[in-house]
């Protein structure tokens, strides 16, 4: 483990202004290369993995609660 690096990073983070910390948090926690929910839904739809559900009988209705 690189303790010196961690300590150096912590000092830099603590020296940031509020605006800079907010930007850092946004980059660390919200910028993601992971696919969005919409992307996953489109992939599942286009891939056909769930096409078998089209032939399932409708066994539930809105009256079922």
Secondary structure, DSSP 4 states (H G I P E B T S, - for coil): --HHHHHHHHHHHHHS-HHHHHHHHHHHHT---SPPHHHHHHHHHHHTTTGGGGGS-----GGG-
